[in-house]
Amino acid sequence: MHCRFFHRARVNAPVEVAWNVFTEHERYADWTNADWKITTPGAPERNGLGCVRFNEGQGAAPWPVEEIVNYWVPHVLYGYHITSGVPVDAHQGIVRFWPKGPDTSEWVYDMQIRPQQALLEAVPDVYERLLKEFGYFMHDIEAECERRACDIEVPAFPIPVG
C-alpha cells in the first residue's frame, strides 16, 4: 500500500511567515500536537539542509521517528524523509511555497509513505489515522501562520496626524 497526503493552502500571511512556521521544527509543540527535537543541526541554518529531528511519537503515530531535511531552498521548497523509527520502506515529504501578494502565500504539501506489511497488520487503519492527523496538523499550521501575520502592534487611538 502506498499512502499519499496532499494539501494545498492559501493563508493571509507573507511567504516568509509561512516558511518560518513550517521550518521551526522545535517550536511545533507551541501550536500543534507534534513535539520535535533537533538532534543534529542543519547547515548553515539550524533547521535547514541536513537537520535531523526526532519525535517520540504520539496520537495516530505512536512510534518514535527520526527524519532528515533533504531539500532546502529558503522560502521556496522544504523537504524531509524518514531515516528510522516508523516501519516504512519509503517516505518523502515536500512543501513548496509561493507568494501570492505582499500578505498572502500558498503552499502545497505532498507527503508520500509506503508502510511495511508489519505496520499495516499492526495498524490496519493506518492510512485513515495518518490522514486525520495530517489534517489537524495542517489546520494548526495555517492558524499559526495567520496568527503571526496579524501579530502586529495596533496603535492607540487617537492616531496622531501630522
N, C-alpha and C positions, 0 to 999 in steps of 0.2 A: 504494500500500500504506500502510495506517495501522497503526502499531505501538502497542500499549498494554501497559504493565507495571504490574501491580497487586500490592501486597504488604501484608499485614496482619501485625502482630507484637505480641505481648504480652511485656513484659520485666519482670524483677524490679528495677525502678528507678522512682523518682518521676518524674512527667512533666517536672519541671524539669530533671532529669538528662538525660532523652531529648532534650528540646528543645535543651539546650546541646550535646550531641553532634552533633545534626543541623545546628545553625546555626553552629558554629565552623569555618567554611569553610577557613581557613588551617591548621587542625590535622588535617584529614582524613588527610594523609600520615602522621601518627603512628600511625594504626590501620587505614588502608585503603591501596589502591594508587592512590588519587586524590590528586593534588597540585594544589591550587587556590591561587591568589594573588589577593588583593583589589587591583583596580586603581582602584576608586572606592569609598570607604566609604559605607555607608548612613547614614541619619539618622532618629532620633537615635542608634540603635545602629550600631556599625561594620558588623556582619553583617546589618543589617536592611534595611528598605524602601529600594530604590534602590541597594543594594550591587551592584557589578559585579565578578564574579570571572572569572578566566581560568585555563584548563588547557591545557598544551601538547599533550596527547594521549598516550595510552599504551594498551596492551592491545588490547581489541576496538574501541576508539575512537581510532585513531592520528592523528586530525586535531585541530588546535587548536580550542578552543571558548571563546566568551565568553557568559556568562549574567548576567542581572539578576534580583535579588529583586523580585518584583512583588506579592507578598502577604505580610503580616507582622502577625500577631496573636499576641504572645508567649504561649507555652505552649499555643496552640490551633491555629494554622494558619500554614504557611510555604509559599511558592510561588515559582517562578522560571520564566523562559523563555530560550531561546537567542536571542542577538542577532546573533551572527556565528560563522563558522568552519565548523561542520558543514553540509554541503549538505542542508538540510531546508526544507520550506515552512512547517511549523508545529511547535512544541514547547511543552509546558507540563508542569511537574511540581508537584504539590501534595502536601503532607504534613499530615495532620490528627492531632491528639493528644488523648487522653482519659486523665484519671486514673482508675485502676481500684482505688484503695485508696491508703493512705499510701506504700506502697513498690512499687506496680505501676502500669504505664502501658501504653497501647496506642496504636499509630499505624496509619494507613492511608496508604500512599504510592501515588499514582496518577500515572503518567507516560505522556503520550501524545506520539507523534512521527510526523510524516509526512515520510519521506525523499524527496528529489528523485530523479528517474529516474537521474541520473548516479551517485548513491550506490548505488542498487540494482544498477546494472550493474557498478560497480567492486567492490562487496562483496555478491554475491548472497545470502550467508547473514548479512547484517547483523542481521536480527531475532534469529536464534539466538545470535549473538555478544553482542549487547547484553543479551539475556535472561540469558545465563550470567554476564556481568559484573555485571549488576544484582543477581543472586542473591548473588554474592560480596560485593558492597558491602553489601547488607542484613545478611548474616551478620556482617560486620565491625562494622557499626553496633550491632547487637544485643549483640554481645560487649562492645563498649566501654561501652555503657550499663550493663550488669550489672557490669562491672569497676569502673566509677566508683561505682556504688551500694554496692559491697562494700568500697570503698577507705576503710575507717574504721580508726581505731587500736584495736587489741584490747588491753584492759587486761592487765597482767602478773598472774600468779597468785601468791599467793592474793589475791583481791579483798578489800580492806578492808571490814569490816562495821561500821556504826555510826558 
